[in-house]
């Protein structure tokens, strides 16, 4: 499978009707017994006997349609471990998708605002997060229009057993893996990036850094390659999530 070669300087692929996708998620979630939050666009699936709590988010960039579609498929498939409770935020940037651009309607990248909380969207999200229990794992679904294949960021500050290689192994069955030794300025190995970072030294925080600082011991950011077919990207993200959750 080769890249399309059309995403030059930005994402030029197909958009999605985010309202339609969110309506489908709402119907599927209701049918599968999820509880929708009354104040924020989020859903919870509570296990009867809880061993793990998993947070999943997507849709923070409006030019990354694979994530919300993967969230829809995950809810419809309903293939969760019986002892895992799931918290799902299916679209953190609903105003960006109609514009098919990374930022919100004000031109702000929400995924750089989790330290200073200047946008209404991120303030609402972090206020909701503060009301939730601590999670055992967070998974953030993204796409990268520059990528040569799928890759994953692992933030694992307490040195728990890594899930990254197993995630890559499962995704490789449905999507190419980015073999680049450097991705987004970070050293990478077989599609895995393990940034060595001190959150307090970063002037801007993405969602994953907020989560690792306040809510979870381990966080994975899944990056599907936007220059490949949309069904392939969705399949990659679905496989990544299912593998990560099952490994807990």
C-alpha positions in Angstrom: 0.0 0.0 0.0 1.4 3.4 -1.0 0.6 6.9 0.0 -1.8 9.0 -2.1 0.7 11.8 -2.2 -2.1 14.5 -2.1 -1.6 15.8 1.4 1.1 18.4 0.6 1.4 21.2 3.2 -1.7 20.0 5.1 -4.7 17.6 5.0 -6.5 17.6 1.6 -8.4 14.4 2.1 -12.1 13.7 2.6 -14.0 15.4 5.4 -16.8 13.9 7.4 -20.2 15.2 8.5 -19.4 15.3 12.2 -23.0 15.9 13.3 -24.1 12.8 11.4 -21.2 10.7 12.9 -22.0 12.0 16.5 -25.7 11.1 16.0 -24.7 7.6 15.0 -22.5 7.3 18.1 -25.3 8.5 20.3 -27.7 5.9 18.9 -25.2 3.1 19.1 -24.1 4.1 22.6 -27.8 4.1 23.8 -28.3 0.7 22.3 -25.2 -0.7 24.0 -26.0 0.7 27.4 -23.6 3.6 27.6 -24.5 6.6 29.8 -24.2 10.0 28.2 -22.9 12.8 30.4 -25.5 15.6 31.0 -23.0 18.5 30.7 -20.2 17.4 28.3 -20.0 15.3 25.1 -18.8 12.1 26.7 -20.1 8.6 27.3 -19.3 6.0 30.0 -19.6 2.3 29.9 -19.4 0.9 33.4 -18.2 -2.7 33.9 -20.0 -4.7 36.6 -16.7 -5.8 38.1 -14.1 -3.1 37.5 -10.5 -3.9 37.2 -9.4 -1.2 34.8 -10.6 2.3 33.9 -9.8 3.4 30.3 -10.2 6.9 28.9 -10.5 7.3 25.1 -10.7 10.6 23.2 -10.6 11.8 19.6 -11.7 14.6 17.4 -9.5 17.3 18.8 -8.3 18.2 15.3 -11.0 18.9 12.7 -8.9 17.6 9.8 -8.5 14.1 11.3 -11.8 12.3 10.4 -10.5 8.8 11.2 -10.8 9.2 15.0 -14.5 9.9 15.3 -15.3 7.1 12.8 -13.1 4.8 14.8 -15.0 5.8 17.9 -18.3 4.9 16.2 -17.0 1.5 15.1 -15.7 0.8 18.6 -19.0 1.6 20.2 -20.9 -0.5 17.5 -18.5 -3.5 17.9 -18.9 -3.4 21.7 -15.9 -5.7 22.1 -14.6 -4.6 25.4 -13.1 -6.7 28.2 -15.8 -7.5 30.8 -13.8 -5.9 33.6 -12.9 -2.6 31.9 -14.9 0.5 32.3 -14.6 3.0 29.4 -14.9 6.7 29.2 -15.2 8.1 25.7 -15.0 11.6 24.3 -15.9 11.2 20.6 -15.2 14.8 19.4 -13.3 17.5 21.4 -13.4 20.0 18.5 -16.8 20.0 16.9 -16.3 23.4 15.3 -13.2 22.3 13.4 -14.7 19.5 11.4 -17.1 21.6 9.3 -14.1 23.7 8.3 -12.0 20.5 7.7 -9.1 22.1 9.6 -6.9 21.3 12.6 -8.0 24.3 14.7 -11.3 25.3 16.2 -13.5 28.0 14.6 -11.3 30.7 16.2 -8.2 29.3 14.6 -6.8 27.9 17.9 -5.2 24.5 18.1 -7.0 23.0 21.2 -4.3 20.4 21.5 -1.8 23.0 22.7 -4.0 24.6 25.3 -4.0 22.0 28.2 -1.6 24.0 30.3 -3.1 27.5 30.1 -6.7 26.6 29.4 -7.5 29.6 27.3 -10.3 28.1 25.2 -13.8 27.3 26.3 -13.6 23.8 24.8 -10.5 22.9 26.8 -11.8 24.5 30.0 -15.0 22.5 29.7 -13.1 19.3 29.0 -10.7 19.6 31.9 -13.6 20.5 34.3 -15.3 17.3 33.2 -12.0 15.3 33.6 -11.6 16.6 37.1 -15.0 15.0 38.1 -13.9 11.6 36.8 -11.9 9.0 38.7 -8.3 8.3 37.9 -7.8 6.1 34.8 -5.4 3.2 34.3 -4.9 4.1 30.7 -5.6 6.9 28.3 -5.8 6.6 24.5 -5.9 9.6 22.3 -6.8 9.0 18.6 -5.2 11.2 16.0 -4.0 11.3 12.4 -0.9 12.8 10.8 -1.0 14.0 7.2 2.8 13.8 6.9 3.3 10.3 8.2 4.5 7.4 6.1 2.5 5.0 8.2 0.9 4.5 11.6 2.9 5.3 14.7 2.3 5.7 18.4 3.5 8.0 21.2 4.0 6.3 24.6 4.0 8.4 27.8 4.9 6.0 30.6 6.5 8.0 33.4 6.2 5.2 36.0 7.8 2.5 33.8 4.8 0.2 33.6 5.0 -2.7 31.1 4.8 -1.2 27.7 1.9 -1.9 25.3 3.5 -0.2 22.3 5.1 -3.0 20.4 1.9 -5.2 20.7 -0.1 -2.2 19.4 2.2 -1.9 16.4 2.1 -5.6 15.8 -1.7 -5.6 15.6 -2.0 -2.4 13.5 0.6 -3.7 11.0 -2.0 -6.3 9.9 -4.3 -3.6 8.6 -2.1 -0.5 7.9 1.6 0.3 7.1 3.8 1.3 10.0 6.0 4.4 9.7 9.6 3.2 9.7 11.2 6.6 10.0 14.0 7.0 12.6 12.7 10.5 13.4 9.0 11.5 13.5 7.9 14.9 14.4 11.5 15.7 15.7 11.3 12.7 18.1 13.5 9.6 17.8 11.4 6.7 16.7 11.9 2.9 16.5 9.6 0.8 14.3 6.7 3.2 14.8 7.1 3.8 18.5 8.1 7.2 20.0 8.9 7.4 23.7 9.4 11.1 24.4 11.6 11.9 27.4 9.8 15.0 28.8 9.3 17.0 31.9 5.8 18.5 31.6 6.8 21.6 33.7 9.4 22.5 31.1 6.8 22.6 28.2 5.2 26.0 27.6 2.2 24.3 25.9 0.5 21.0 26.8 -1.3 18.7 24.5 -4.1 16.6 26.0 -1.8 13.6 26.6 0.5 15.6 28.7 -2.4 17.0 30.8 -3.6 13.4 31.2 -0.2 11.9 32.3 0.2 14.8 34.7 -3.2 14.7 36.3 -5.2 11.5 35.5 -3.2 8.4 34.3 0.1 6.6 34.8 0.3 5.7 31.1 -1.0 7.3 27.9 -0.9 6.4 24.2 -1.4 8.8 21.3 -2.3 6.8 18.2 -1.4 8.5 14.9 -3.0 7.1 11.7 -1.4 8.2 8.4 -3.8 10.6 6.7 -2.3 10.1 3.2 -3.7 6.5 3.1 -7.4 5.5 2.5 -9.8 6.5 5.2 -11.0 2.9 5.9 -7.4 1.9 6.4 -6.9 4.7 9.0 -10.1 3.8 10.8 -9.1 0.1 10.9 -5.7 1.1 12.3 -7.1 3.2 15.1 -9.7 0.5 16.0 -7.1 -2.2 16.1 -4.8 0.0 18.2 -7.5 0.7 20.8 -8.7 -2.9 21.0 -5.2 -4.1 21.5 -4.3 -1.5 24.2 -7.5 -2.2 26.2 -7.2 -6.0 26.0 -3.6 -5.9 27.2 -4.5 -4.3 30.5 
